[in-house]
Amino acid sequence: DSMGTFQHAAFSLPWFEHGYCADDNARTLFLTCMLEQLEEPEPVLARIQTAAAAFLHHAFNPDTGRFRNFMSFDRRWHEETGSEDSHGRALWGLGTAV
């Protein structure tokens, strides 16, 4: 959706109770950047990239210098700092986009 990629889904139906995570939005950003290089860019890719990049921007916590990971569907963060993996993936996705 406009917030980013949902963490879990059953096929195309998002599981709202699981919310979002920086991990999956970083993967989304990486994938859409790779697809853009492989083929003629589709307008939908730009919308998906924008949502994923915006999510990662919002996930960054300037107080800790780290990315948060888990956000509920009602837009509340579950932690102040995500895991090492989610921090690394956020940097990987943003680095690919740059």
C-alpha positions as CSV (number, residue, x, y, z in Angstrom):
1,D,0.0,0.0,0.0
2,S,1.1,3.6,0.2
3,M,2.9,2.9,3.5
4,G,5.1,0.2,2.1
5,T,5.2,-3.6,1.7
6,F,3.3,-5.7,4.2
7,Q,5.3,-8.1,6.2
8,H,3.1,-11.2,5.5
9,A,0.3,-12.1,3.1
10,A,-1.7,-15.0,1.9
11,F,-1.1,-14.7,-1.8
12,S,-2.3,-11.2,-2.6
13,L,-4.2,-10.7,0.7
14,P,-2.1,-8.8,3.3
15,W,-2.2,-9.9,6.9
16,F,-2.8,-6.6,8.6
17,E,-2.1,-8.0,12.0
18,H,1.6,-8.5,11.1
19,G,2.0,-4.9,9.8
20,Y,5.2,-3.9,8.0
21,C,9.0,-4.3,8.5
22,A,12.1,-2.5,7.2
23,D,13.5,-5.9,6.1
24,D,10.8,-6.4,3.5
25,N,10.7,-2.8,2.3
26,A,14.5,-3.0,1.8
27,R,14.0,-6.2,-0.3
28,T,11.2,-4.5,-2.2
29,L,13.4,-1.5,-3.0
30,F,16.3,-3.7,-4.1
31,L,14.1,-5.9,-6.3
32,T,12.4,-3.0,-8.0
33,C,15.8,-1.4,-8.7
34,M,17.0,-4.6,-10.3
35,L,13.8,-5.0,-12.4
36,E,14.2,-1.5,-13.6
37,Q,17.7,-2.3,-14.9
38,L,16.5,-5.5,-16.6
39,E,13.6,-4.2,-18.5
40,E,11.7,-1.0,-19.6
41,P,10.7,0.7,-16.3
42,E,7.0,0.4,-15.6
43,P,5.2,3.3,-13.9
44,V,4.1,1.0,-11.1
45,L,7.8,0.4,-10.2
46,A,8.3,4.0,-9.4
47,R,5.3,4.0,-7.0
48,I,6.5,0.9,-5.2
49,Q,10.1,2.2,-5.0
50,T,8.9,5.5,-3.6
51,A,6.8,3.8,-0.9
52,A,9.7,1.4,0.1
53,A,12.2,4.3,0.2
54,A,9.8,6.5,2.2
55,F,9.2,3.6,4.7
56,L,13.0,3.2,5.2
57,H,13.4,6.9,5.6
58,H,10.7,6.8,8.3
59,A,12.3,3.7,9.9
60,F,15.6,5.5,10.5
61,N,15.9,6.6,14.1
62,P,18.2,9.6,14.3
63,D,18.5,9.3,18.0
64,T,20.2,5.8,17.7
65,G,21.6,6.1,14.2
66,R,19.8,2.8,13.4
67,F,16.8,1.6,11.6
68,R,13.7,0.4,13.4
69,N,12.2,-2.8,11.9
70,F,8.7,-3.7,12.9
71,M,5.7,-1.4,12.5
72,S,2.1,-2.3,13.2
73,F,-0.7,-1.6,10.7
74,D,-1.8,1.3,12.9
75,R,1.7,2.9,12.2
76,R,3.3,2.3,15.6
77,W,6.9,1.1,15.9
78,H,7.4,-2.0,18.0
79,E,11.0,-1.1,18.9
80,E,13.5,1.8,18.8
81,T,16.2,-0.3,17.1
82,G,15.8,-3.2,14.7
83,S,18.1,-6.2,14.4
84,E,21.5,-6.1,12.8
85,D,20.1,-7.9,9.8
86,S,17.3,-5.4,9.2
87,H,19.8,-2.5,9.6
88,G,22.1,-4.1,7.0
89,R,19.2,-4.8,4.6
90,A,18.0,-1.2,4.9
91,L,21.4,0.1,3.9
92,W,21.6,-2.5,1.1
93,G,18.3,-1.5,-0.3
94,L,19.0,2.3,-0.1
95,G,22.5,1.8,-1.5
96,T,21.1,0.0,-4.5
97,A,18.6,2.7,-5.1
98,V,21.4,5.4,-5.0
